[in-house]
Amino acid sequence: MEIDGIFSALIIGLVVGALGRLVVPGKQKLKIWVTLLIGVVAALLGTLVASLFGVAETRGVDWIELALQVALAAVGVAAISGAAGKKG
C-alpha cells in the first residue's frame, strides 16, 4: 500500500467511524478518538473484505465497499460501547 493509499484510508476511516456511530441506536459513551480508531480499522477491514469478494474496484463510487465499511464500524462501535457499558 502506497502512502497516498494510507492517507486516504485514514480519512475515509474517520468518516466511516462517524457514520458507524450514527447508525448505532442510543447513546454511546465512547471517546471520539475511539470512534475514529474503530472507523479506521473498519475501513481497512471493509476494503479487505470487498477485495476478497471482488467488489473493491468498481467504476464510480464503490458503494458496496462503503456499505461494508460502515457496517463493520457500526458493529465495532456497538461492541466496544457494550463492553465499556458493562465495565462502568
VMD Tcl script that builds the backbone (N, CA, C; Angstrom):
set m [mol new atoms 264]
animate dup $m
set s [atomselect $m all]
$s set {name element resname resid chain x y z} {
  {N N MET 1 A 0.851 -1.175 0.000}
  {CA C MET 1 A 0.000 0.000 0.000}
  {C C MET 1 A 0.894 1.235 0.000}
  {N N GLU 2 A 0.599 2.155 -0.896}
  {CA C GLU 2 A 1.398 3.362 -1.013}
  {C C GLU 2 A 0.963 4.399 0.015}
  {N N ILE 3 A 1.754 5.442 0.161}
  {CA C ILE 3 A 1.493 6.466 1.179}
  {C C ILE 3 A 0.175 7.189 0.929}
  {N N ASP 4 A -0.169 7.446 -0.336}
  {CA C ASP 4 A -1.446 8.111 -0.602}
  {C C ASP 4 A -2.617 7.197 -0.277}
  {N N GLY 5 A -2.440 5.884 -0.427}
  {CA C GLY 5 A -3.475 4.929 -0.041}
  {C C GLY 5 A -3.681 4.898 1.458}
  {N N ILE 6 A -2.596 5.044 2.205}
  {CA C ILE 6 A -2.690 5.061 3.664}
  {C C ILE 6 A -3.418 6.325 4.125}
  {N N PHE 7 A -3.070 7.470 3.529}
  {CA C PHE 7 A -3.748 8.718 3.903}
  {C C PHE 7 A -5.226 8.676 3.559}
  {N N SER 8 A -5.560 8.152 2.396}
  {CA C SER 8 A -6.976 8.086 2.028}
  {C C SER 8 A -7.718 7.111 2.931}
  {N N ALA 9 A -7.075 6.009 3.328}
  {CA C ALA 9 A -7.708 5.064 4.253}
  {C C ALA 9 A -7.960 5.719 5.609}
  {N N LEU 10 A -7.038 6.546 6.062}
  {CA C LEU 10 A -7.231 7.238 7.343}
  {C C LEU 10 A -8.388 8.232 7.267}
  {N N ILE 11 A -8.439 9.000 6.193}
  {CA C ILE 11 A -9.508 9.989 6.058}
  {C C ILE 11 A -10.857 9.305 5.911}
  {N N ILE 12 A -10.920 8.288 5.067}
  {CA C ILE 12 A -12.171 7.551 4.902}
  {C C ILE 12 A -12.552 6.887 6.218}
  {N N GLY 13 A -11.570 6.379 6.944}
  {CA C GLY 13 A -11.836 5.745 8.236}
  {C C GLY 13 A -12.443 6.698 9.247}
  {N N LEU 14 A -12.015 7.943 9.231}
  {CA C LEU 14 A -12.595 8.929 10.147}
  {C C LEU 14 A -14.071 9.154 9.832}
  {N N VAL 15 A -14.384 9.252 8.555}
  {CA C VAL 15 A -15.779 9.442 8.144}
  {C C VAL 15 A -16.600 8.192 8.439}
  {N N VAL 16 A -16.029 7.023 8.148}
  {CA C VAL 16 A -16.729 5.764 8.378}
  {C C VAL 16 A -17.007 5.564 9.866}
  {N N GLY 17 A -16.070 5.941 10.726}
  {CA C GLY 17 A -16.292 5.832 12.174}
  {C C GLY 17 A -17.448 6.689 12.637}
  {N N ALA 18 A -17.524 7.910 12.118}
  {CA C ALA 18 A -18.636 8.792 12.477}
  {C C ALA 18 A -19.953 8.228 11.963}
  {N N LEU 19 A -19.974 7.715 10.740}
  {CA C LEU 19 A -21.202 7.124 10.197}
  {C C LEU 19 A -21.603 5.873 10.975}
  {N N GLY 20 A -20.621 5.072 11.340}
  {CA C GLY 20 A -20.907 3.873 12.136}
  {C C GLY 20 A -21.518 4.220 13.479}
  {N N ARG 21 A -21.065 5.302 14.069}
  {CA C ARG 21 A -21.612 5.726 15.352}
  {C C ARG 21 A -23.042 6.239 15.196}
  {N N LEU 22 A -23.314 6.902 14.074}
  {CA C LEU 22 A -24.667 7.393 13.819}
  {C C LEU 22 A -25.653 6.256 13.567}
  {N N VAL 23 A -25.179 5.153 13.000}
  {CA C VAL 23 A -26.044 4.024 12.677}
  {C C VAL 23 A -26.492 3.292 13.943}
  {N N VAL 24 A -25.634 3.240 14.938}
  {CA C VAL 24 A -25.942 2.515 16.177}
  {C C VAL 24 A -26.947 3.334 16.998}
  {N N PRO 25 A -28.092 2.736 17.335}
  {CA C PRO 25 A -29.090 3.485 18.118}
  {C C PRO 25 A -28.643 3.697 19.560}
  {N N GLY 26 A -29.176 4.731 20.159}
  {CA C GLY 26 A -28.868 5.027 21.554}
  {C C GLY 26 A -27.622 5.869 21.696}
  {N N LYS 27 A -27.287 6.159 22.944}
  {CA C LYS 27 A -26.114 6.976 23.226}
  {C C LYS 27 A -24.939 6.077 23.555}
  {N N GLN 28 A -23.820 6.347 22.911}
  {CA C GLN 28 A -22.609 5.596 23.188}
  {C C GLN 28 A -21.675 6.455 24.041}
  {N N LYS 29 A -21.121 5.833 25.049}
  {CA C LYS 29 A -20.202 6.551 25.933}
  {C C LYS 29 A -18.766 6.266 25.523}
  {N N LEU 30 A -18.470 6.589 24.274}
  {CA C LEU 30 A -17.122 6.390 23.762}
  {C C LEU 30 A -16.470 7.737 23.513}
  {N N LYS 31 A -15.206 7.788 23.728}
  {CA C LYS 31 A -14.459 8.996 23.387}
  {C C LYS 31 A -14.377 9.078 21.864}
  {N N ILE 32 A -14.249 10.286 21.343}
  {CA C ILE 32 A -14.256 10.481 19.903}
  {C C ILE 32 A -13.073 9.778 19.241}
  {N N TRP 33 A -11.925 9.749 19.896}
  {CA C TRP 33 A -10.769 9.101 19.290}
  {C C TRP 33 A -10.969 7.597 19.166}
  {N N VAL 34 A -11.738 6.998 20.084}
  {CA C VAL 34 A -12.030 5.560 19.995}
  {C C VAL 34 A -12.924 5.304 18.785}
  {N N THR 35 A -13.924 6.161 18.592}
  {CA C THR 35 A -14.809 6.033 17.438}
  {C C THR 35 A -14.018 6.162 16.139}
  {N N LEU 36 A -13.110 7.123 16.092}
  {CA C LEU 36 A -12.314 7.321 14.889}
  {C C LEU 36 A -11.373 6.146 14.639}
  {N N LEU 37 A -10.805 5.595 15.705}
  {CA C LEU 37 A -9.941 4.427 15.569}
  {C C LEU 37 A -10.733 3.223 15.049}
  {N N ILE 38 A -11.933 3.042 15.574}
  {CA C ILE 38 A -12.805 1.969 15.080}
  {C C ILE 38 A -13.099 2.177 13.593}
  {N N GLY 39 A -13.325 3.427 13.205}
  {CA C GLY 39 A -13.595 3.723 11.801}
  {C C GLY 39 A -12.433 3.400 10.890}
  {N N VAL 40 A -11.228 3.710 11.333}
  {CA C VAL 40 A -10.039 3.414 10.522}
  {C C VAL 40 A -9.874 1.905 10.367}
  {N N VAL 41 A -10.029 1.174 11.462}
  {CA C VAL 41 A -9.916 -0.289 11.399}
  {C C VAL 41 A -11.022 -0.864 10.513}
  {N N ALA 42 A -12.249 -0.343 10.651}
  {CA C ALA 42 A -13.371 -0.817 9.835}
  {C C ALA 42 A -13.148 -0.507 8.361}
  {N N ALA 43 A -12.564 0.641 8.061}
  {CA C ALA 43 A -12.289 0.990 6.662}
  {C C ALA 43 A -11.282 0.020 6.055}
  {N N LEU 44 A -10.248 -0.300 6.801}
  {CA C LEU 44 A -9.243 -1.239 6.300}
  {C C LEU 44 A -9.818 -2.647 6.156}
  {N N LEU 45 A -10.585 -3.104 7.147}
  {CA C LEU 45 A -11.204 -4.423 7.071}
  {C C LEU 45 A -12.253 -4.492 5.961}
  {N N GLY 46 A -13.024 -3.420 5.811}
  {CA C GLY 46 A -14.032 -3.376 4.757}
  {C C GLY 46 A -13.415 -3.454 3.380}
  {N N THR 47 A -12.284 -2.785 3.199}
  {CA C THR 47 A -11.573 -2.859 1.928}
  {C C THR 47 A -11.055 -4.272 1.690}
  {N N LEU 48 A -10.544 -4.911 2.731}
  {CA C LEU 48 A -10.050 -6.281 2.609}
  {C C LEU 48 A -11.186 -7.235 2.235}
  {N N VAL 49 A -12.315 -7.125 2.913}
  {CA C VAL 49 A -13.464 -7.990 2.621}
  {C C VAL 49 A -13.976 -7.736 1.207}
  {N N ALA 50 A -14.062 -6.467 0.817}
  {CA C ALA 50 A -14.505 -6.137 -0.541}
  {C C ALA 50 A -13.551 -6.711 -1.582}
  {N N SER 51 A -12.259 -6.688 -1.295}
  {CA C SER 51 A -11.271 -7.263 -2.212}
  {C C SER 51 A -11.451 -8.774 -2.326}
  {N N LEU 52 A -11.734 -9.421 -1.205}
  {CA C LEU 52 A -11.935 -10.874 -1.221}
  {C C LEU 52 A -13.148 -11.265 -2.058}
  {N N PHE 53 A -14.199 -10.416 -2.028}
  {CA C PHE 53 A -15.403 -10.689 -2.815}
  {C C PHE 53 A -15.335 -10.114 -4.225}
  {N N GLY 54 A -14.262 -9.406 -4.537}
  {CA C GLY 54 A -14.082 -8.875 -5.877}
  {C C GLY 54 A -14.890 -7.629 -6.184}
  {N N VAL 55 A -15.293 -6.887 -5.170}
  {CA C VAL 55 A -16.094 -5.673 -5.394}
  {C C VAL 55 A -15.368 -4.411 -4.943}
  {N N ALA 56 A -14.065 -4.508 -4.700}
  {CA C ALA 56 A -13.319 -3.343 -4.219}
  {C C ALA 56 A -13.051 -2.345 -5.339}
  {N N GLU 57 A -12.875 -2.834 -6.550}
  {CA C GLU 57 A -12.566 -1.960 -7.678}
  {C C GLU 57 A -13.736 -1.964 -8.654}
  {N N THR 58 A -14.582 -0.967 -8.558}
  {CA C THR 58 A -15.704 -0.828 -9.482}
  {C C THR 58 A -15.633 0.547 -10.124}
  {N N ARG 59 A -16.406 0.728 -11.170}
  {CA C ARG 59 A -16.445 2.039 -11.809}
  {C C ARG 59 A -17.272 2.976 -10.951}
  {N N GLY 60 A -16.782 4.189 -10.778}
  {CA C GLY 60 A -17.507 5.168 -9.968}
  {C C GLY 60 A -17.269 4.948 -8.489}
  {N N VAL 61 A -18.271 5.279 -7.705}
  {CA C VAL 61 A -18.189 5.147 -6.247}
  {C C VAL 61 A -18.364 3.679 -5.871}
  {N N ASP 62 A -17.540 3.217 -4.970}
  {CA C ASP 62 A -17.606 1.827 -4.507}
  {C C ASP 62 A -18.628 1.723 -3.377}
  {N N TRP 63 A -19.902 1.690 -3.738}
  {CA C TRP 63 A -20.975 1.699 -2.731}
  {C C TRP 63 A -20.970 0.441 -1.872}
  {N N ILE 64 A -20.679 -0.698 -2.470}
  {CA C ILE 64 A -20.663 -1.952 -1.706}
  {C C ILE 64 A -19.544 -1.918 -0.672}
  {N N GLU 65 A -18.384 -1.457 -1.083}
  {CA C GLU 65 A -17.255 -1.351 -0.161}
  {C C GLU 65 A -17.564 -0.373 0.967}
  {N N LEU 66 A -18.158 0.762 0.635}
  {CA C LEU 66 A -18.514 1.755 1.650}
  {C C LEU 66 A -19.549 1.193 2.624}
  {N N ALA 67 A -20.539 0.462 2.104}
  {CA C ALA 67 A -21.550 -0.149 2.974}
  {C C ALA 67 A -20.914 -1.166 3.917}
  {N N LEU 68 A -19.970 -1.946 3.407}
  {CA C LEU 68 A -19.252 -2.899 4.267}
  {C C LEU 68 A -18.476 -2.175 5.361}
  {N N GLN 69 A -17.825 -1.086 5.001}
  {CA C GLN 69 A -17.037 -0.331 5.971}
  {C C GLN 69 A -17.924 0.259 7.062}
  {N N VAL 70 A -19.048 0.854 6.678}
  {CA C VAL 70 A -19.954 1.454 7.663}
  {C C VAL 70 A -20.561 0.369 8.547}
  {N N ALA 71 A -20.925 -0.768 7.955}
  {CA C ALA 71 A -21.487 -1.867 8.751}
  {C C ALA 71 A -20.466 -2.385 9.758}
  {N N LEU 72 A -19.226 -2.545 9.328}
  {CA C LEU 72 A -18.181 -3.000 10.256}
  {C C LEU 72 A -17.922 -1.963 11.350}
  {N N ALA 73 A -17.981 -0.685 10.996}
  {CA C ALA 73 A -17.802 0.364 12.003}
  {C C ALA 73 A -18.946 0.347 13.005}
  {N N ALA 74 A -20.172 0.143 12.525}
  {CA C ALA 74 A -21.324 0.082 13.429}
  {C C ALA 74 A -21.209 -1.100 14.378}
  {N N VAL 75 A -20.792 -2.240 13.851}
  {CA C VAL 75 A -20.594 -3.418 14.702}
  {C C VAL 75 A -19.499 -3.144 15.725}
  {N N GLY 76 A -18.410 -2.527 15.291}
  {CA C GLY 76 A -17.315 -2.193 16.209}
  {C C GLY 76 A -17.736 -1.220 17.291}
  {N N VAL 77 A -18.469 -0.168 16.909}
  {CA C VAL 77 A -18.938 0.807 17.885}
  {C C VAL 77 A -19.883 0.149 18.880}
  {N N ALA 78 A -20.811 -0.678 18.391}
  {CA C ALA 78 A -21.745 -1.345 19.290}
  {C C ALA 78 A -21.029 -2.304 20.242}
  {N N ALA 79 A -20.048 -3.029 19.719}
  {CA C ALA 79 A -19.322 -3.984 20.557}
  {C C ALA 79 A -18.487 -3.278 21.621}
  {N N ILE 80 A -17.760 -2.257 21.227}
  {CA C ILE 80 A -16.906 -1.546 22.187}
  {C C ILE 80 A -17.774 -0.772 23.177}
  {N N SER 81 A -18.833 -0.170 22.679}
  {CA C SER 81 A -19.735 0.583 23.564}
  {C C SER 81 A -20.396 -0.349 24.583}
  {N N GLY 82 A -20.807 -1.542 24.112}
  {CA C GLY 82 A -21.403 -2.514 25.021}
  {C C GLY 82 A -20.414 -3.015 26.052}
  {N N ALA 83 A -19.186 -3.238 25.632}
  {CA C ALA 83 A -18.138 -3.690 26.559}
  {C C ALA 83 A -17.814 -2.595 27.569}
  {N N ALA 84 A -17.781 -1.338 27.115}
  {CA C ALA 84 A -17.496 -0.231 28.013}
  {C C ALA 84 A -18.651 -0.014 28.993}
  {N N GLY 85 A -19.877 -0.259 28.535}
  {CA C GLY 85 A -21.046 -0.093 29.394}
  {C C GLY 85 A -21.087 -1.126 30.515}
  {N N LYS 86 A -20.603 -2.335 30.252}
  {CA C LYS 86 A -20.584 -3.375 31.261}
  {C C LYS 86 A -19.564 -3.103 32.357}
  {N N LYS 87 A -18.468 -2.419 31.990}
  {CA C LYS 87 A -17.441 -2.099 32.966}
  {C C LYS 87 A -17.888 -1.005 33.914}
  {N N GLY 88 A -18.584 -0.002 33.352}
  {CA C GLY 88 A -18.945 1.177 34.153}
  {C C GLY 88 A -20.223 1.072 34.717}
}
mol reanalyze $m
mol bondsrecalc $m
mol representation Tube
mol addrep $m
